[in-house]
Each structure stands twice: as C-alpha cells, then as structure tokens.
Amino acid sequence: MDKKDILVDINPKSLSAEAYRVLRTNIQFTNIDKTIKSIVITSPGPGEGKSTIIANLAIALAHNSKKVILIDTDLRKPNIHKLFGLDNIKGVTNVLSEDIEYVGIIQHTDIGNLDILVSGPIPPNPSELLGSNKIKLLLNELKNEYDMVLFDSPPVCLVTDAAVLSTIADGVILVCAVGQTTIENAKSAKALLSKVNANILGTVLNKTVMRVDHYKKIGDYYSYYEGIKIR
C-alpha cells in the first residue's frame, strides 16, 4: 500500500475516482434528517481495503470544498501515514494518553482542505484508549473545526475498537472485498455493529471487476472500487 493507491488525486478522471465521488454523494444524501459529520470505516477482516477506501473518500470530500480530517485509529496496524508519506512519530495515541493538544500534532497535506492525524506509537491498550472519555472530547472539538471527521479503524470481527468508536460517530461504513469477505463474516460484522446500536450507513463492495465495453476498450475488464450500497 502506497501513494499509487490514492486514485482520486493521482488519476481523477478514472472510473475508480468517479466511484469515490459517487460514494461521497451517497453519504451526503443517506441521512437527510441528520447531518453526518463523523464516520468510522471498518471491515470484517484484514486486507479488505478499508484504508485505501477511506483515504480516497477523504480526498473526494476535500475536493468538494469540505474541510476534512482523517484520523488513523487502527492503533494495532496503522497504514494512513504510509499512504500519504507522513511520519508517525506523534499522533492520536499521544493526544489521548499524554494530554497533548491535537493542534500541534495534526499534519497538513498538499491536498487542500485535508488534514491527517496519524496513529502515533502503538499503545498496549488500544481499546481502552478509544473507549475513553478523551476520544469523545476530541471528536467534539474536531466536529467544531471540520466538516467531516473520518476514522480508519481495525477490522470489526477481530477486535472491539471499531464497535467502540461507532458508539460516538454519526455513522459507520463497512468495507467488504469480493472473493475475500465471506457471507458469514459480513453478517458477523453487521451483528457486532448492530449490537452497539451503530448507525450503519451502508457497505462498500471493494475489489470488484467491471466490464468497460461501454466506456473504452482497454482490455476485457477494468478493476475499480465500487461505491457505497445504501441498504
């Protein structure tokens, strides 16, 4: 996983980038009666593409004149700093455990309107940190400063972190990969989120393969990330 996966910024005219813009639009209209300002993105298991999805979604939102902060709360296997080529010396773990102000740790990107709060050092107690009152206070501050707060969280079927975060966020998106996520795992993920009354906005079906006969003859197929499926 590296910068080449940030399709919205590198190749904005691709079908993949357009799929992220569709995802952005669907999120904006999914809850008409309630403004969605904070979203947790998770997956049933590892390697299903949640970090790539959330990074591209963050860029798509920023391109739409939204002030966005992307927070890496996968405190066990962080990836966001790698995607954006940032250092991971200090991050959200420092804010939560050392009472450090987030303002001095946030890293600005060369993409207008997009800031990043990396994970920081991997702590011995990720679930406890993410379940503390400090994360709620941090989110409230960030929602006053940003139009959208995005959390990249660990797989929900492996650890409790995503479920814990979903109790304070406005919504959750579940990333499932074609040929990888089993029906049983998808159902288990949904059940775990529903158990804590998470607001499941929908599912992103990742690693799909679509024909491009009606777009452009580049080959038999074109692989891209499909947009959100609202239930």
C-alpha positions in Angstrom: 0.0 0.0 0.0 1.4 3.3 -1.0 0.6 6.6 -2.8 -0.3 4.9 -6.0 -3.5 3.7 -4.2 -4.7 7.3 -3.8 -6.6 7.2 -7.1 -8.8 10.3 -6.7 -5.7 12.6 -6.5 -3.4 10.9 -9.0 -5.9 9.8 -11.6 -9.0 11.9 -11.1 -10.6 11.0 -14.5 -10.5 7.3 -13.9 -13.6 5.1 -13.3 -12.2 4.4 -9.8 -12.0 8.1 -8.9 -15.6 8.5 -10.2 -16.7 5.7 -7.9 -15.3 7.5 -4.9 -17.2 10.7 -5.9 -20.4 8.6 -6.1 -19.6 7.3 -2.6 -19.2 10.9 -1.4 -22.5 11.9 -2.9 -24.4 8.9 -1.4 -23.0 9.7 2.0 -24.2 13.2 1.8 -27.7 12.1 0.9 -28.0 9.0 3.0 -29.4 10.7 6.2 -31.4 13.7 5.0 -32.8 14.4 8.5 -29.4 14.2 10.2 -26.1 15.8 9.2 -23.3 13.2 9.0 -20.1 14.8 10.3 -18.1 11.8 11.7 -17.7 8.3 10.1 -16.0 5.1 11.1 -14.8 2.9 8.3 -14.1 -0.7 9.1 -14.2 -4.2 7.5 -15.0 -7.7 8.7 -11.3 -8.8 8.4 -7.9 -7.7 7.4 -6.7 -6.8 3.8 -10.1 -5.8 2.5 -9.1 -2.3 1.5 -10.6 -0.1 4.2 -7.6 2.2 4.5 -7.5 2.8 0.7 -11.2 3.4 0.7 -11.1 6.0 3.5 -8.1 7.8 2.1 -9.7 8.2 -1.3 -13.0 9.2 0.3 -11.2 11.9 2.4 -9.7 13.3 -0.8 -13.0 13.2 -2.7 -14.7 15.1 0.2 -11.8 17.7 0.3 -12.1 18.2 -3.4 -15.8 19.1 -2.8 -14.7 22.0 -0.6 -15.3 20.1 2.6 -12.7 20.6 5.4 -11.8 17.1 6.3 -9.6 15.4 8.9 -8.6 11.8 8.6 -7.7 10.0 11.8 -5.8 6.7 11.9 -7.4 4.9 14.8 -6.1 1.5 13.7 -3.8 1.5 16.6 -2.6 -2.0 16.0 -1.6 -1.9 12.3 -1.7 1.8 11.1 -1.5 2.5 7.4 -2.6 6.1 6.8 0.8 7.6 7.3 2.2 5.2 4.7 -0.4 6.1 2.1 0.3 9.8 2.5 4.0 9.6 3.1 3.9 11.1 6.6 5.9 10.5 9.7 4.2 8.5 12.5 6.2 9.8 15.5 3.3 11.5 17.2 -0.4 11.0 16.7 -3.8 10.3 18.3 -2.2 8.0 20.9 -0.2 10.9 22.2 -3.3 13.1 22.3 -5.3 10.5 24.3 -2.6 9.3 26.7 -0.4 12.4 27.2 -3.0 15.3 27.2 -1.2 16.8 24.2 -3.2 19.3 22.1 -4.1 17.8 18.7 -3.5 21.2 17.0 0.3 20.8 17.3 0.3 17.2 16.0 -2.1 17.4 13.0 -0.2 17.1 9.7 -1.4 19.2 6.7 -1.3 17.6 3.3 -0.7 19.1 -0.1 -4.3 18.4 -0.8 -6.4 21.5 0.0 -8.8 21.1 2.9 -7.4 17.7 4.1 -5.5 17.2 7.4 -4.3 14.0 8.9 -3.9 12.8 12.5 -1.8 9.7 12.3 -1.9 6.9 14.9 1.3 7.7 16.7 3.1 5.0 18.7 1.3 1.7 19.0 -0.1 1.5 22.6 -0.5 -1.6 24.8 -4.2 -0.8 25.4 -5.9 0.4 22.1 -9.4 -0.5 23.0 -9.2 1.3 26.4 -7.8 4.5 24.7 -10.6 4.5 22.1 -13.2 3.9 24.7 -12.1 6.7 27.0 -13.9 10.0 27.5 -11.0 11.7 25.9 -11.8 10.4 22.4 -15.3 11.8 22.8 -14.0 15.2 23.8 -11.5 15.2 20.9 -14.3 14.3 18.4 -16.5 17.2 19.7 -13.6 19.6 19.2 -12.8 18.3 15.8 -16.5 18.5 14.7 -16.5 22.2 15.5 -13.3 22.7 13.4 -14.0 20.3 10.4 -16.9 19.5 8.1 -16.1 15.8 8.3 -14.1 13.6 10.7 -13.1 10.2 9.3 -11.8 7.3 11.4 -9.9 4.4 9.9 -10.4 1.6 12.4 -9.4 -2.0 12.7 -11.4 -5.0 11.4 -14.6 -5.2 13.5 -14.6 -9.0 13.7 -11.1 -9.2 15.1 -11.1 -6.5 17.9 -13.6 -4.3 19.6 -12.1 -1.0 18.5 -14.4 -0.3 15.6 -17.5 -1.1 17.6 -16.4 1.1 20.4 -15.8 4.0 18.0 -19.1 3.5 16.3 -20.9 4.4 19.5 -19.7 8.0 19.3 -19.6 8.5 15.5 -22.5 9.6 13.3 -22.2 6.6 11.1 -20.3 3.5 10.0 -19.3 2.2 6.6 -18.4 -1.5 6.2 -15.9 -2.4 3.5 -16.3 -5.9 2.1 -14.0 -7.4 -0.6 -15.2 -9.5 -3.5 -13.8 -13.0 -3.3 -12.5 -12.4 0.1 -15.2 -11.5 2.6 -17.4 -14.4 3.3 -21.2 -14.0 3.8 -20.7 -15.3 7.4 -18.1 -12.7 8.2 -20.2 -9.9 6.7 -23.2 -11.0 8.8 -21.0 -11.2 11.9 -19.6 -7.7 11.3 -23.1 -6.3 10.9 -24.3 -8.1 14.0 -21.4 -6.7 16.1 -22.1 -3.2 15.0 -25.8 -3.5 15.4 -25.3 -4.8 19.0 -23.9 -1.4 20.0 -26.6 0.4 18.0 -24.2 1.7 15.4 -25.7 3.7 12.6 -24.6 1.6 9.6 -24.8 3.8 6.6 -24.0 1.1 4.1 -21.4 -1.2 2.6 -18.7 -0.6 0.1 -18.1 -3.5 -2.2 -14.4 -3.4 -2.9 -12.2 -5.2 -5.4 -15.0 -5.6 -8.0 -14.3 -6.2 -11.6 -16.5 -4.4 -14.2 -16.6 -4.5 -18.0 -15.6 -1.4 -19.8 -17.2 -2.1 -23.2 -19.3 0.9 -22.8 -16.5 3.2 -21.7 -13.3 2.5 -23.5 -11.6 -0.6 -25.0 -8.5 -1.1 -22.7 -8.9 -4.8 -22.4 -11.6 -7.2 -21.4 -12.1 -5.8 -17.9 -11.4 -2.8 -15.7 -11.0 -3.2 -11.9 -12.2 -0.5 -9.6 -13.6 0.3 -6.2 -17.4 0.4 -6.4 -19.4 3.0 -4.5 -21.5 2.7 -1.3 -24.5 0.5 -1.3 -27.2 2.0 0.9 -29.5 -0.5 2.5 
